[in-house]
């Protein structure tokens, strides 16, 4: 049952990634310039207060130079790429186990 839920969640994450890829593509066609919807922008739109609470929480445990690298790497990344990676990981975790070699069913 857990594997099924992980595969469904992975599929939903990949579907959401495709949605955001289409949104970025249509904005590119409509505006004539390439723009990426970043994870930080989506996070701000959904729940800005949690983003403001996250920075001091991580800042206590991580040096400032590392926090800047994390912000630049994760929050500036395209949302479709991050969702694709998360969805692929969930689908890999939830995949069915292969039968052992030499055992017939």
N, C-alpha and C positions, 0 to 999 in steps of 0.2 A: 504494500500500500504506500509506503514511504517512497519507494522508487517511482511509482506512478506519479505521486505529487511532485517529486523533484523534476521529472520529465515534463510535466504540465507547466510547472513554474518556469523551467528553462525555455520551453516553447513560447510562453507568454512574454518572457524577456526578449527573446529573439524577434517576436512579432512587434513588440514595442520599438526595438532597435530599427526594424525595417520602416516603421511609421516615421520615426525621426529622420531616417535617411531620406525618405520621400519628402518630408517637410523641408529639409535642407536643400534638396534638389529643386523643388518648386520655387523656393526663395531665390536660388541661383538663377533659374530661368526667368523669373519675374523681375528681379532687380538688375540682372546682368552682371552681378558680382558675386563671388563665392563667399558665403558666410556659414559659419558652423555654429550650431546650437550646443553650448558647452554644458557640462554637468553642473557647474556652479550657477549658471543662469537658471536652469530648471529647478535646482534646489532652492534658489532664492524665490522663485515663483510659487513653489509648493509650500515651503515653510521656512521663512527667513529667520525666525527666532532660533530654530535649532541650529542653523548655520552660525549664528552669532554666539551661541553657547558652545559650539564645538571648538572654536578657535582657542579660547582660554583653557579648555580642558586638555586639548592636545599640546598646547603651548607649555603646560606645566611639566610634561613628561618628555618632550622632544625639544632639542635645541632650535633656536630661531632659523638657522640656515636650513635645517631639515624640514621645518614646517613650510618654508618658502618653496622648497623643492617639491614637497607633497602637493601644495596648492597648485603649483605650476603644472605638475604632471597629471594630477587627478581632476582638479576642478576646471582646468582649461581644456581638458580632453573632450572630443566630440561625444555627445551622449549616446549616439548610436554605436560607437566602438565599445564603450564601457558596458552597455547593455548586452552587446553581442558576446563579449568575453564572459560576463556573469552567466548568461543563458547557456553558453557552451559548457562552462564548468558544471552547472547544475545538471545538464543533460548527461554529461560524462559520469557524474556521481550516481545518477539514477538509472544508468543503463543496466540491462539484464546481464547477469553473469554468464560467461561462456561455459558450456559443459566441459568437463575434463576430457582430455584426449584419451581415447581408448575405451570410453564407456558409451555404449549404444543405448538408445531410448526406443 
